[in-house]
Amino acid sequence: MELLGVKAANKVHRGFINCIMIFMAWNVYSFIRNYNNYWRIRRDPNIPRQWLEEKQQVGGEDWKIERERIDRDVRFQGDANGAAPNGNLGKKRGFYE
């Protein structure tokens, strides 16, 4: 009876490991296929650049958002010297000002 349980556990474990190996092999195959298709499309001169999602300035949108955040902080808190944007040093602005 114990031998039957050991054999069943070995089969289950082997099946689980085989499923993991199949999953890994499928991911490698899928990556290679997509990678080859990507570069095949990149080499095709008849495809417009917009379809390839090329950007002139990579990360430019991130810097735009960062600049907007800095401008907003300066508007709300004043510049680095502590001066408010409207020139009033000690006066706090109201909510609607």
N, C-alpha and C positions, 0 to 999 in steps of 0.2 A: 504494500500500500504506500509506504514511504517512497519507494522507487518511482511509483507512478506520479506522485506529487513533484518529485525532483525533475522528472522528464517533462512534465507539463510546464513547470517554471522555466526550464531551459528553452522550451519552444516559444513560450510567451516572450521571454527576454530576447531571444534571437529574432523573433518577428518584430519586436519594438525597435531593436537596433537596425534591422533591415529597412524599416519604414523611415528611420532617421537618415540612413544612407541614401535612400531613394529621394527623399526630400532635398538633401544637399546636392545630389547629382542633378535634380531638376532645376534647382536655382542656378547652378553653374551653367547648365545648358541654356536656360532662359537668358541669363546675362550675356553669354557669348552671342546668342542669336540677336538680341536687341542691340548689342554693341556693333555687330557687323552691319545690321540694317541702318543704324545711325550713321556710320561712316560711309556707307553706300549712298545714302541720301545726301550727305555733305559733299560728296564728290560730284554729284549731278549738277551740271551747270544750268539746267533748265528750271531749277526750283528757285523761287524768289527768296531773298534773305529773310524776309519777315516770317516765312514758314519755318525757318530754322531757329527762330527766336533769338537771333543775334542782337546784342545790345551794344551801342557805341561806348557806353561808359558803365562798366559792370559795377554794381553797388551804388550807382548814382542816386537812385531813389532813396536808399538808406541815408545818404548824406543830406538829401533834401529834407527828409523827416527830422534828422538831427538838427539842421539849421533852423527849421520851424520851431522845434522845441526850445532851442536857445533864445530865439527871438521872443517866444512866449514868456520864458522865464524872465528876460530883461524887462518886458512890458509889465509883468506882474510884480517883480521884486526890485526893479531898478538895476543899474549897472553894477560892476564889481566894486566901485568905490562907495556904494551905499546910497547914491543919489537916485531919487525917484525919477522916472522918465519925464515928468512934467517940470522938474527943477525944484520941487518942494522937498527940502531935506528932512524936516522933522514931522511933517504932516502925513498922517495915514490917509489913504484914499478911501472913499466910501465904496460900497458895493456897486453902485451904478455909475461911478466916475470913471 
